[in-house]
């Protein structure tokens, strides 16, 4: 399922416009990164796609056949875990309410808790974890949500460098096994290039699309590709676009 954003405009109450006729196409079953300077509306764009906010003008349309049970899921910058539930129950919150049986719920809970490296912390409460570990639980919860379109708002920002690279690999593996549509907001050009099929650069607010860069690298993507000539070339193009987008 793809996402078509057409002539999008949005303003917060008593503030200037966030977007100026923003149009963007996210292809089905692709990883699409969105970048731009702080305050250009990247997180707001995800909230609009998720239906948490409504545009003042323009449209957001989901295009294609729905394959998964839900249309959209979102991983926020902050973990937003339920403080009264242990880690594994937070991870499997969507499966708990799907009504597909206890055995299914247990499999989902165990698999995704282990996927993000929290198997040994499954019974801990959120306040007993570091912010990085809470972030891993939040990412696991997003993966476990059975949705066609995954919205990722700087999901790795609180992780250390080693954990961040491990989660890049997990996201790539998860996409290879179950190629959903991912929209990734990030401030890290390396992260955008190593993970995405396309990188869209937004201008400063009121923002519009400055450029979408195709990332011509084979999949599966691995950390070894950080030295690939194609990676270095794409990274240079992204940096150049970020510098020029005003």
MARBA-3410 file (N, C-alpha, C, O; in Angstrom, 1 decimal):
246
0.8,-1.2,0.0,0.0,0.0,0.0,0.9,1.2,0.0,1.7,1.4,0.9 ~ 0.7,2.1,-1.0,1.4,3.4,-1.0,0.7,4.5,-0.4,-0.5,4.4,0.0 ~ 1.4,5.7,-0.4,0.8,6.9,0.2,1.0,8.0,-0.8,2.1,8.3,-1.2 ~ -0.1,8.7,-1.1,-0.1,9.9,-2.0,-0.4,11.1,-1.2,-1.6,11.2,-0.7 ~ 0.5,12.0,-1.1,0.3,13.3,-0.4,0.2,14.4,-1.5,1.1,14.5,-2.3
-0.9,15.1,-1.6,-1.2,16.0,-2.7,-1.6,17.4,-2.2,-2.6,17.6,-1.4 ~ -0.8,18.4,-2.5,-1.1,19.8,-2.2,-1.4,20.0,-0.7,-2.3,20.7,-0.4 ~ -0.6,19.4,0.1,-0.9,19.4,1.5,-0.6,20.8,2.2,0.5,21.4,1.9 ~ -1.5,21.3,2.9,-1.3,22.5,3.8,-1.8,22.2,5.2,-2.8,21.5,5.4 ~ -1.1,22.8,6.1,-1.5,22.6,7.5,-0.9,23.7,8.4,0.3,24.1,8.1
-1.7,24.2,9.3,-1.2,25.2,10.3,-1.6,24.8,11.7,-2.7,24.3,11.9 ~ -0.7,25.0,12.7,-1.1,24.8,14.0,-1.9,26.1,14.5,-1.6,27.1,13.9 ~ -2.7,26.0,15.4,-3.5,27.2,15.9,-2.6,28.4,16.2,-1.6,28.2,16.9 ~ -3.0,29.5,15.7,-2.3,30.8,16.0,-0.8,30.7,15.6,0.1,31.3,16.3 ~ -0.5,30.0,14.5,0.9,29.9,14.1,1.0,30.0,12.5,-0.1,29.8,11.9
2.2,30.1,12.0,2.3,30.2,10.6,2.1,28.8,10.0,2.1,27.8,10.7 ~ 2.0,28.8,8.6,1.7,27.5,7.9,3.0,26.6,8.1,4.1,27.1,8.0 ~ 2.7,25.3,8.2,3.8,24.3,8.3,4.1,23.9,6.9,5.3,23.7,6.6 ~ 3.1,23.7,6.0,3.4,23.2,4.7,2.8,24.1,3.6,1.8,24.8,3.9 ~ 3.5,24.2,2.5,3.1,25.0,1.4,2.9,24.1,0.2,3.8,23.8,-0.6
1.6,23.6,0.0,1.3,22.8,-1.2,2.3,21.6,-1.3,2.8,21.4,-2.4 ~ 2.5,20.9,-0.3,3.4,19.8,-0.3,2.8,18.6,-1.0,1.7,18.1,-0.6 ~ 3.5,18.0,-2.0,3.1,16.8,-2.6,4.2,15.8,-2.6,5.4,16.1,-2.8 ~ 3.9,14.6,-2.3,4.9,13.5,-2.1,4.3,12.2,-2.4,3.1,11.9,-2.0 ~ 5.0,11.3,-3.0,4.5,9.9,-3.3,5.4,8.9,-2.7,6.6,8.9,-2.9
4.8,8.1,-1.9,5.5,7.0,-1.2,5.1,5.7,-1.9,3.9,5.3,-1.8 ~ 6.0,5.0,-2.5,5.7,3.8,-3.3,5.4,2.6,-2.3,5.9,2.5,-1.2 ~ 4.5,1.8,-2.7,4.1,0.6,-1.9,5.3,-0.3,-1.7,6.1,-0.5,-2.6 ~ 5.4,-0.8,-0.5,6.4,-1.8,-0.1,7.8,-1.2,-0.4,8.7,-1.9,-0.8 ~ 8.0,0.0,0.0,9.3,0.6,-0.1,9.7,1.3,1.2,8.8,1.4,2.1
10.9,1.6,1.4,11.4,2.4,2.5,11.7,3.8,2.0,12.6,4.0,1.2 ~ 10.9,4.8,2.5,11.0,6.2,2.1,11.4,7.0,3.3,10.7,7.2,4.2 ~ 12.6,7.7,3.2,13.1,8.5,4.2,12.7,10.0,3.9,12.6,10.4,2.8 ~ 12.3,10.7,5.0,12.0,12.1,4.9,13.0,12.9,5.8,13.1,12.6,7.0 ~ 13.7,13.9,5.2,14.7,14.7,5.9,14.4,16.2,5.7,13.6,16.6,4.8
15.0,17.0,6.5,14.9,18.4,6.4,15.4,19.0,7.7,15.6,18.3,8.7 ~ 15.5,20.3,7.7,16.0,21.0,8.9,14.9,20.9,10.1,13.7,20.7,9.8 ~ 15.4,21.1,11.3,14.5,21.1,12.4,13.4,22.1,12.2,13.6,23.3,11.9 ~ 12.1,21.7,12.5,11.0,22.6,12.4,10.3,22.7,11.1,9.4,23.5,10.9 ~ 10.8,21.8,10.1,10.2,21.9,8.8,8.9,21.1,8.7,8.2,21.1,7.7
8.6,20.3,9.7,7.3,19.6,9.7,7.3,18.1,9.5,6.3,17.5,9.1 ~ 8.5,17.5,9.6,8.6,16.1,9.3,7.7,15.3,10.3,7.0,14.4,9.8 ~ 7.8,15.5,11.6,6.9,14.8,12.5,5.5,15.1,12.3,4.6,14.2,12.4 ~ 5.2,16.3,12.0,3.8,16.7,11.7,3.2,16.0,10.5,2.1,15.5,10.4 ~ 4.1,15.8,9.5,3.7,15.0,8.3,3.3,13.6,8.6,2.3,13.1,8.2
4.1,12.9,9.5,3.7,11.6,9.9,2.4,11.6,10.7,1.5,10.7,10.5 ~ 2.2,12.6,11.6,0.9,12.7,12.3,-0.3,12.8,11.4,-1.3,12.3,11.6 ~ -0.1,13.6,10.3,-1.2,13.8,9.3,-1.4,12.5,8.6,-2.6,12.1,8.3 ~ -0.4,11.8,8.2,-0.6,10.5,7.5,-1.2,9.5,8.4,-2.1,8.7,7.9 ~ -0.9,9.5,9.7,-1.5,8.6,10.7,-2.9,8.9,11.0,-3.6,8.1,11.6
-3.4,10.1,10.6,-4.7,10.5,10.9,-4.9,11.1,12.3,-6.0,11.3,12.8 ~ -3.7,11.5,12.9,-3.8,12.1,14.3,-4.1,13.6,14.2,-4.6,14.2,15.1 ~ -3.8,14.2,13.0,-4.2,15.5,12.7,-4.9,15.6,11.3,-4.7,14.6,10.5 ~ -5.6,16.6,11.0,-6.3,16.7,9.7,-5.7,17.9,8.9,-5.5,19.0,9.5 ~ -5.5,17.7,7.6,-4.9,18.9,6.8,-6.0,20.0,6.7,-7.2,19.7,6.7
-5.5,21.2,6.5,-6.4,22.3,6.3,-6.7,22.4,4.8,-7.6,23.0,4.4 ~ -5.8,21.8,4.0,-6.0,21.7,2.5,-5.2,20.6,2.0,-4.2,20.2,2.5 ~ -5.7,20.0,0.8,-5.0,18.9,0.2,-5.5,17.6,0.7,-6.4,17.5,1.5 ~ -4.9,16.5,0.2,-5.3,15.2,0.5,-4.2,14.3,0.8,-3.0,14.5,0.4 ~ -4.5,13.3,1.6,-3.6,12.1,1.9,-4.3,10.9,1.6,-5.4,10.6,2.2
-3.9,10.1,0.6,-4.6,8.9,0.2,-3.7,7.7,0.3,-2.5,7.7,-0.1 ~ -4.3,6.6,0.8,-3.6,5.3,0.8,-4.0,4.6,-0.5,-5.2,4.4,-0.7 ~ -3.0,4.1,-1.3,-3.3,3.6,-2.6,-2.8,2.1,-2.6,-1.7,1.8,-2.3 ~ -3.7,1.3,-3.1,-3.4,-0.1,-3.2,-4.2,-1.0,-2.3,-5.0,-0.5,-1.4 ~ -4.0,-2.3,-2.4,-4.8,-3.3,-1.6,-4.2,-3.4,-0.3,-3.0,-3.5,-0.1
-5.0,-3.5,0.7,-4.6,-3.7,2.1,-4.3,-5.2,2.3,-5.1,-6.0,1.9 ~ -3.1,-5.5,2.8,-2.7,-6.9,3.0,-2.8,-7.2,4.5,-3.2,-8.3,4.9 ~ -2.4,-6.3,5.4,-2.4,-6.5,6.8,-3.7,-6.1,7.4,-4.5,-5.4,6.8 ~ -3.8,-6.4,8.7,-5.1,-6.2,9.4,-5.3,-4.7,9.6,-6.5,-4.2,9.6 ~ -4.3,-3.9,9.8,-4.4,-2.5,10.0,-3.8,-1.7,8.9,-3.0,-2.2,8.1
-4.2,-0.5,8.7,-3.7,0.4,7.6,-2.4,1.0,8.0,-1.5,1.1,7.2 ~ -2.3,1.5,9.2,-1.1,2.3,9.5,-0.7,2.1,11.0,-1.6,1.9,11.9 ~ 0.6,2.1,11.3,1.1,2.1,12.7,2.2,3.1,12.8,2.8,3.5,11.8 ~ 2.5,3.6,14.0,3.5,4.6,14.2,4.4,4.4,15.3,3.9,3.9,16.4 ~ 5.7,4.6,15.1,6.7,4.6,16.2,7.1,6.0,16.4,7.6,6.7,15.5
6.9,6.5,17.6,7.2,7.9,18.0,8.6,8.1,18.4,9.3,7.1,18.7 ~ 9.0,9.4,18.4,10.4,9.7,18.9,10.6,9.2,20.4,11.6,8.6,20.7 ~ 9.6,9.5,21.2,9.6,9.1,22.6,8.9,7.7,22.7,7.9,7.5,22.0 ~ 9.3,6.9,23.6,8.8,5.5,23.7,7.3,5.4,23.9,6.6,4.6,23.3 ~ 6.8,6.2,24.8,5.3,6.3,25.2,4.8,4.9,25.6,3.7,4.4,25.1
5.6,4.2,26.4,5.1,2.9,26.9,4.1,3.1,28.0,4.2,4.1,28.7 ~ 3.2,2.1,28.2,2.3,2.2,29.3,3.1,1.8,30.6,3.6,0.7,30.7 ~ 3.1,2.7,31.5,4.0,2.5,32.7,3.6,1.4,33.6,4.4,0.9,34.4 ~ 2.3,1.0,33.5,1.8,-0.1,34.5,1.9,-1.5,33.8,1.5,-2.5,34.4 ~ 2.4,-1.6,32.6,2.6,-2.9,31.9,4.1,-3.2,31.8,4.9,-2.3,31.6
4.4,-4.5,31.9,5.8,-4.9,31.7,6.2,-4.8,30.2,5.3,-4.6,29.3 ~ 7.5,-4.9,29.9,8.0,-4.7,28.6,7.3,-5.5,27.5,6.9,-5.0,26.5 ~ 7.3,-6.8,27.8,6.7,-7.7,26.7,5.2,-7.4,26.4,4.8,-7.6,25.3 ~ 4.5,-7.0,27.4,3.1,-6.7,27.2,2.9,-5.4,26.4,2.0,-5.3,25.6 ~ 3.8,-4.5,26.7,3.8,-3.2,25.9,4.1,-3.6,24.4,3.5,-3.0,23.5
5.1,-4.4,24.2,5.5,-4.8,22.8,4.3,-5.4,22.1,4.1,-5.1,20.9 ~ 3.6,-6.2,22.8,2.5,-7.0,22.1,1.1,-6.4,22.3,0.1,-7.1,22.2 ~ 1.0,-5.1,22.6,-0.2,-4.5,22.9,-1.3,-4.7,21.8,-2.4,-4.9,22.0 ~ -0.8,-4.5,20.5,-1.7,-4.7,19.4,-2.3,-6.1,19.3,-3.5,-6.3,19.0 ~ -1.4,-7.1,19.5,-1.8,-8.5,19.4,-2.8,-8.8,20.5,-3.7,-9.7,20.3
-2.7,-8.2,21.7,-3.5,-8.5,22.8,-5.0,-8.2,22.5,-5.9,-8.8,23.0 ~ -5.2,-7.1,21.7,-6.6,-6.7,21.4,-7.1,-7.2,20.1,-8.2,-6.8,19.6 ~ -6.3,-8.0,19.4,-6.8,-8.5,18.1,-7.8,-9.7,18.2,-8.5,-10.0,17.2 ~ -7.8,-10.3,19.4,-8.7,-11.4,19.6,-8.4,-12.7,18.7,-9.3,-13.4,18.3 ~ -7.1,-13.0,18.5,-6.7,-14.1,17.7,-6.3,-15.3,18.6,-5.7,-16.2,18.0
-6.5,-15.2,19.8,-6.2,-16.4,20.7,-4.9,-16.2,21.5,-4.0,-15.4,21.1 ~ -4.9,-16.9,22.6,-3.8,-16.8,23.6,-2.4,-17.2,23.0,-1.4,-16.6,23.2 ~ -2.5,-18.3,22.2,-1.2,-18.8,21.6,-0.6,-17.8,20.6,0.6,-17.6,20.6 ~ -1.5,-17.3,19.8,-1.0,-16.3,18.9,-0.4,-15.1,19.6,0.7,-14.6,19.2 ~ -1.0,-14.6,20.6,-0.5,-13.5,21.4,0.8,-13.8,22.0,1.7,-13.0,22.0
1.0,-15.0,22.6,2.3,-15.3,23.2,3.4,-15.4,22.2,4.5,-15.0,22.4 ~ 3.1,-15.9,21.0,4.1,-16.0,19.9,4.5,-14.6,19.5,5.7,-14.3,19.4 ~ 3.6,-13.7,19.3,3.9,-12.3,18.9,4.7,-11.7,20.0,5.7,-11.0,19.7 ~ 4.3,-11.8,21.2,5.0,-11.2,22.4,6.4,-11.7,22.5,7.3,-10.8,22.6 ~ 6.6,-13.0,22.4,8.0,-13.5,22.6,8.9,-13.2,21.4,10.0,-12.8,21.6
8.3,-13.3,20.2,9.1,-13.0,19.0,9.6,-11.6,18.9,10.8,-11.4,18.7 ~ 8.7,-10.6,19.1,9.2,-9.2,18.9,9.9,-8.7,20.1,10.7,-7.8,19.9 ~ 9.7,-9.2,21.3,10.5,-8.8,22.4,11.9,-9.3,22.2,12.9,-8.6,22.5 ~ 12.1,-10.5,21.7,13.4,-11.1,21.4,14.1,-10.3,20.2,15.3,-10.1,20.2 ~ 13.3,-10.0,19.2,13.8,-9.3,18.0,14.5,-8.1,18.4,15.6,-7.8,17.8
14.0,-7.3,19.3,14.7,-6.0,19.7,15.7,-6.2,20.8,16.1,-5.2,21.4 ~ 16.0,-7.4,21.2,17.0,-7.6,22.2,16.6,-7.4,23.6,17.5,-7.1,24.5 ~ 15.3,-7.6,23.9,14.9,-7.4,25.3,14.3,-8.7,25.9,13.6,-8.6,26.9 ~ 14.7,-9.8,25.4,14.3,-11.1,26.0,14.5,-11.2,27.5,13.7,-11.7,28.2 ~ 15.7,-10.8,27.9,16.1,-10.9,29.3,15.5,-9.8,30.2,15.6,-9.8,31.4
14.7,-8.9,29.6,14.1,-7.8,30.3,12.6,-7.8,30.1,11.9,-6.8,30.4 ~ 12.1,-8.9,29.6,10.7,-8.9,29.3,9.7,-8.6,30.4,8.7,-8.0,30.2 ~ 10.1,-8.9,31.6,9.2,-8.7,32.8,9.5,-7.4,33.5,8.8,-7.1,34.5 ~ 10.4,-6.6,33.0,10.7,-5.4,33.7,9.6,-4.3,33.4,9.0,-4.4,32.3 ~ 9.5,-3.4,34.3,8.6,-2.3,34.0,9.3,-1.2,33.3,10.5,-1.1,33.5
8.6,-0.3,32.5,9.3,0.7,31.8,10.3,1.6,32.6,11.4,1.9,32.1 ~ 9.9,1.9,33.8,10.8,2.8,34.6,12.1,2.1,35.0,13.0,2.8,35.5 ~ 12.1,0.8,34.9,13.3,0.1,35.2,14.3,0.0,34.1,15.4,-0.6,34.2 ~ 14.0,0.5,32.9,14.8,0.5,31.8,15.4,1.8,31.4,14.9,2.9,31.8 ~ 16.6,1.8,30.8,17.1,3.0,30.2,16.3,3.5,29.1,15.4,2.8,28.6
16.5,4.8,28.7,15.7,5.4,27.6,15.9,4.6,26.3,15.0,4.4,25.5 ~ 17.2,4.2,26.1,17.5,3.4,24.9,16.7,2.1,24.9,16.3,1.7,23.8 ~ 16.6,1.4,26.0,15.9,0.1,26.1,14.4,0.4,25.9,13.7,-0.5,25.3 ~ 13.9,1.4,26.5,12.5,1.8,26.3,12.2,2.0,24.8,11.2,1.6,24.2 ~ 13.2,2.6,24.1,13.1,2.9,22.7,13.0,1.6,21.9,12.2,1.4,21.0
13.8,0.6,22.3,13.8,-0.7,21.6,12.4,-1.3,21.8,11.9,-1.9,20.9 ~ 11.8,-1.2,23.0,10.5,-1.8,23.2,9.5,-1.1,22.3,8.6,-1.7,21.8 ~ 9.6,0.2,22.2,8.7,1.0,21.3,8.8,0.5,19.8,7.8,0.4,19.1 ~ 10.1,0.3,19.4,10.3,-0.2,18.0,9.7,-1.6,17.9,9.1,-1.9,16.9 ~ 9.9,-2.5,18.9,9.3,-3.8,18.8,7.8,-3.8,18.7,7.2,-4.5,18.0
7.2,-2.8,19.5,5.7,-2.6,19.4,5.3,-2.2,18.0,4.2,-2.7,17.6 ~ 6.1,-1.4,17.4,5.7,-1.0,16.0,5.8,-2.1,15.1,4.9,-2.3,14.2 ~ 6.9,-2.9,15.2,7.0,-4.1,14.3,5.9,-5.1,14.5,5.4,-5.7,13.5 ~ 5.5,-5.2,15.8,4.4,-6.2,16.1,3.0,-5.8,15.6,2.1,-6.6,15.5 ~ 2.9,-4.5,15.4,1.6,-4.0,14.9,1.4,-4.4,13.5,2.2,-4.1,12.6
0.3,-5.1,13.2,0.1,-5.8,11.9,-0.5,-4.7,10.9,-1.7,-4.7,10.7 ~ 0.4,-3.8,10.4,-0.1,-2.7,9.6,0.6,-2.7,8.2,1.8,-3.1,8.1 ~ 0.0,-2.2,7.2,0.6,-2.1,5.9,1.6,-0.9,5.8,2.6,-1.1,5.2 ~ 1.3,0.2,6.5,2.2,1.3,6.4,2.8,1.6,7.8,2.0,1.8,8.8 ~ 4.1,1.6,7.9,4.8,1.9,9.2,5.4,3.3,9.1,6.2,3.6,8.2
5.0,4.1,10.1,5.5,5.5,10.2,6.5,5.5,11.3,6.2,5.2,12.5 ~ 7.8,5.9,11.0,8.9,5.8,12.0,9.4,7.2,12.2,10.1,7.8,11.3 ~ 9.2,7.8,13.4,9.6,9.2,13.6,10.9,9.2,14.5,10.9,9.1,15.7 ~ 12.0,9.2,13.8,13.3,9.2,14.4,13.4,8.0,15.4,13.7,8.3,16.6 ~ 13.1,6.8,15.0,13.0,5.7,16.0,14.2,5.3,16.7,14.2,4.7,17.8
15.4,5.7,16.1,16.7,5.2,16.7,17.4,6.3,17.4,18.6,6.2,17.8 ~ 16.8,7.5,17.6,17.5,8.7,18.1,18.1,8.5,19.5,19.1,9.1,19.8 ~ 17.4,7.7,20.3,17.9,7.5,21.7,18.9,6.4,21.9,19.2,6.0,23.0 ~ 19.2,5.7,20.8,20.1,4.5,20.9,21.5,4.9,20.7,21.9,5.8,20.0 ~ 22.4,4.1,21.4,23.8,4.3,21.2,24.2,3.8,19.8,23.4,3.2,19.1
25.4,4.1,19.4,25.8,3.9,18.0,25.8,2.4,17.6,25.3,2.0,16.5 ~ 26.2,1.5,18.5,26.2,0.1,18.2,24.8,-0.4,18.1,24.4,-1.2,17.2 ~ 23.9,0.0,19.1,22.5,-0.5,19.1,21.8,0.1,17.9,20.9,-0.6,17.3 ~ 22.1,1.3,17.5,21.5,1.9,16.3,21.8,1.0,15.1,20.9,0.7,14.3 ~ 23.0,0.6,14.9,23.3,-0.2,13.7,22.7,-1.6,13.8,22.3,-2.1,12.7
22.6,-2.1,15.0,21.9,-3.4,15.1,20.4,-3.3,14.7,19.9,-4.2,14.1 ~ 19.8,-2.2,15.1,18.4,-2.0,14.8,18.2,-1.7,13.3,17.2,-2.0,12.7 ~ 19.2,-1.0,12.6,19.2,-0.9,11.2,19.1,-2.3,10.5,18.2,-2.5,9.7 ~ 19.9,-3.2,11.0,19.9,-4.5,10.5,18.6,-5.3,10.7,18.1,-6.0,9.9 ~ 18.0,-5.1,11.9,16.8,-5.7,12.2,15.6,-5.2,11.4,14.8,-5.9,10.9
15.6,-3.9,11.1,14.6,-3.3,10.3,14.7,-3.8,8.9,13.7,-4.2,8.2 ~ 16.0,-3.9,8.4,16.2,-4.5,7.0,15.7,-5.9,6.9,15.1,-6.3,6.0 ~ 16.1,-6.7,7.9,15.6,-8.1,8.0,14.1,-8.2,8.0,13.5,-9.0,7.3 ~ 13.5,-7.4,8.8,12.0,-7.4,9.0,11.4,-7.0,7.7,10.4,-7.6,7.3 ~ 12.0,-6.0,7.0,11.4,-5.6,5.7,11.6,-6.7,4.6,10.7,-6.9,3.8
12.7,-7.4,4.6,12.9,-8.4,3.7,11.9,-9.6,3.9,11.4,-10.1,2.9 ~ 11.6,-9.9,5.1,10.7,-11.0,5.4,9.3,-10.6,5.2,8.4,-11.4,4.8 ~ 9.0,-9.3,5.4,7.6,-8.8,5.3,7.6,-7.4,4.8,7.5,-6.4,5.6 ~ 7.8,-7.2,3.5,8.0,-5.9,2.9,6.8,-5.0,2.9,6.1,-4.8,1.9 ~ 6.6,-4.3,4.0,5.6,-3.3,4.2,6.1,-2.0,3.6,7.2,-1.9,3.1
5.3,-1.0,3.7,5.7,0.4,3.4,6.2,1.1,4.6,5.5,1.2,5.6 ~ 7.4,1.6,4.6,8.0,2.4,5.7,8.2,3.8,5.3,8.8,4.1,4.3 ~ 7.8,4.7,6.2,8.1,6.1,6.0,8.9,6.5,7.2,8.4,6.5,8.4 ~ 10.2,6.8,7.0,11.2,7.0,8.1,11.6,8.5,8.1,12.1,9.0,7.2 ~ 11.3,9.2,9.2,11.8,10.5,9.5,13.2,10.4,10.2,13.2,9.7,11.2
14.2,11.0,9.7,15.5,11.0,10.4,16.3,12.2,10.1,16.1,12.9,9.1 ~ 17.2,12.5,11.0,18.2,13.6,10.8,19.5,13.1,10.4,20.5,13.9,10.2 ~ 19.7,11.8,10.3,20.9,11.1,10.0,21.0,10.7,8.6,20.4,9.8,8.2 ~ 21.8,11.4,7.7,21.9,11.1,6.3,22.4,9.6,6.1,21.9,9.0,5.2 ~ 23.3,9.2,6.9,23.8,7.8,6.7,22.6,6.8,6.9,22.5,5.8,6.2
21.9,7.0,8.0,20.7,6.2,8.3,19.7,6.2,7.1,19.2,5.1,6.7 ~ 19.5,7.4,6.6,18.5,7.5,5.4,19.0,6.7,4.2,18.2,6.0,3.6 ~ 20.3,6.8,3.9,20.8,6.2,2.7,20.9,4.7,2.8,20.6,3.9,1.9 ~ 21.3,4.2,4.0,21.5,2.8,4.2,20.2,2.0,4.3,20.1,0.8,4.0 ~ 19.1,2.7,4.7,17.8,2.0,4.8,16.8,2.3,3.7,16.0,1.4,3.4
16.9,3.4,3.1,15.8,3.9,2.2,16.0,3.6,0.7,17.1,3.5,0.3 ~ 14.9,3.4,0.0,14.9,3.3,-1.4,14.9,4.7,-2.0,15.4,5.0,-3.1 ~ 14.3,5.7,-1.3,14.2,7.1,-1.7,14.3,8.0,-0.5,13.9,7.6,0.6 ~ 15.0,9.1,-0.7,15.1,10.1,0.4,14.5,11.4,-0.1,15.0,12.0,-1.1 ~ 13.5,11.9,0.6,12.8,13.2,0.2,13.3,14.3,1.1,13.3,14.1,2.4
13.8,15.4,0.6,14.3,16.5,1.3,13.2,17.6,1.3,12.7,18.0,0.3 ~ 12.8,18.1,2.5,11.9,19.2,2.6,12.6,20.5,2.9,13.7,20.5,3.5 ~ 12.0,21.6,2.4,12.5,22.9,2.7,12.1,23.3,4.1,11.4,22.6,4.8 ~ 12.6,24.5,4.5,12.2,25.0,5.8,10.7,25.5,5.7,10.2,25.7,4.6 ~ 10.1,25.6,6.9,8.6,25.9,6.9,8.4,27.3,6.4,9.2,28.2,6.7
7.3,27.6,5.7,6.3,26.5,5.3,6.9,25.7,4.2,7.3,26.1,3.2 ~ 7.0,24.4,4.5,7.8,23.5,3.7,7.1,22.9,2.5,5.9,22.8,2.5 ~ 7.9,22.6,1.5,7.5,21.9,0.3,8.6,20.9,0.0,9.6,20.9,0.6 ~ 8.3,20.1,-1.0,9.3,19.1,-1.4,10.4,19.8,-2.2,10.1,20.4,-3.2 ~ 11.6,19.6,-1.7,12.8,20.2,-2.5,13.3,19.2,-3.5,13.4,19.5,-4.7
13.5,17.9,-3.1,14.0,16.9,-4.0,13.8,15.5,-3.4,13.9,15.4,-2.2 ~ 13.6,14.6,-4.3,13.5,13.2,-3.9,14.7,12.5,-4.6,14.8,12.5,-5.8 ~ 15.5,11.8,-3.8,16.7,11.2,-4.4,16.6,9.7,-4.3,16.3,9.1,-3.3 ~ 16.7,9.0,-5.5,16.7,7.6,-5.6,18.0,7.0,-5.1,19.1,7.5,-5.4 ~ 17.9,6.0,-4.2,19.1,5.3,-3.7,19.3,4.0,-4.4,18.5,3.0,-4.2
20.2,4.0,-5.3,20.4,2.8,-6.2,21.5,1.9,-5.5,22.6,1.8,-5.9 ~ 21.0,1.2,-4.5,21.8,0.2,-3.8,21.1,-1.1,-3.7,19.8,-1.1,-3.5 ~ 21.7,-2.3,-3.9,21.0,-3.5,-3.8,20.6,-3.9,-2.4,21.1,-3.4,-1.4 ~ 19.6,-4.7,-2.4,19.1,-5.3,-1.1,19.5,-6.8,-1.1,19.5,-7.4,-2.1 ~ 19.7,-7.3,0.1,19.6,-6.6,1.4,20.7,-5.7,1.7,21.9,-5.9,1.3
20.4,-4.6,2.4,21.4,-3.6,2.8,22.1,-4.1,4.0,21.5,-4.6,5.0 ~ 23.4,-3.9,4.0,24.3,-4.4,5.2,25.2,-3.2,5.6,25.4,-2.3,4.8 ~ 25.7,-3.3,6.8,26.7,-2.3,7.3,27.9,-2.2,6.4,28.5,-1.1,6.3 ~ 28.3,-3.3,5.7,29.4,-3.2,4.8,29.2,-2.2,3.7,30.2,-1.7,3.1 ~ 28.0,-1.9,3.4,27.7,-1.0,2.3,28.0,0.4,2.6,28.0,1.3,1.7
28.4,0.7,3.9,28.8,2.1,4.2,30.0,2.5,3.5,30.3,3.7,3.4 ~ 30.8,1.5,3.0,32.0,1.9,2.2,31.7,1.6,0.7,32.7,1.8,-0.1 ~ 30.6,1.3,0.3,30.2,1.0,-1.1,30.3,2.3,-1.9,29.7,3.3,-1.4 ~ 30.9,2.4,-3.1,30.9,3.6,-3.9,29.5,4.2,-4.1,29.4,5.4,-4.1 ~ 28.5,3.4,-4.4,27.2,3.9,-4.6,26.6,4.5,-3.3,25.9,5.5,-3.4
27.0,4.0,-2.1,26.5,4.6,-0.9,27.1,6.0,-0.7,26.4,6.9,-0.4 ~ 28.5,6.1,-1.0,29.1,7.4,-0.8,28.6,8.4,-1.8,28.4,9.6,-1.4 ~ 28.3,8.0,-3.0,27.7,8.9,-4.0,26.3,9.4,-3.6,26.0,10.6,-3.6 ~ 25.5,8.5,-3.1,24.1,8.8,-2.7,24.2,9.7,-1.4,23.4,10.7,-1.3 ~ 25.1,9.4,-0.5,25.2,10.2,0.7,25.6,11.7,0.3,25.1,12.6,0.9
26.5,11.8,-0.6,27.0,13.1,-1.1,25.8,13.9,-1.6,25.6,15.1,-1.4 ~ 24.9,13.2,-2.4,23.8,13.9,-3.0,22.8,14.4,-1.9,22.2,15.4,-2.0 ~ 22.6,13.5,-0.9,21.7,13.9,0.2,22.2,15.1,0.9,21.5,16.0,1.2 ~ 23.5,15.1,1.3,24.1,16.2,2.0,23.9,17.5,1.1,23.6,18.6,1.7 ~ 24.2,17.4,-0.2,24.1,18.6,-1.0,22.7,19.1,-1.0,22.5,20.3,-1.0
21.7,18.2,-1.1,20.3,18.7,-1.1,19.9,19.3,0.2,19.2,20.3,0.2 ~ 20.4,18.7,1.3,20.1,19.3,2.6,20.7,20.7,2.8,20.1,21.6,3.3 ~ 21.9,20.9,2.2,22.5,22.2,2.3,21.7,23.2,1.4,21.6,24.4,1.8 ~ 21.2,22.8,0.3,20.6,23.8,-0.6,19.1,24.0,-0.3,18.6,25.1,-0.6 ~ 18.5,23.1,0.4,17.0,23.3,0.7,16.9,24.4,1.8,17.4,24.3,2.8
16.1,25.4,1.4,15.9,26.5,2.3,14.5,26.8,2.6,14.1,27.7,3.3
END
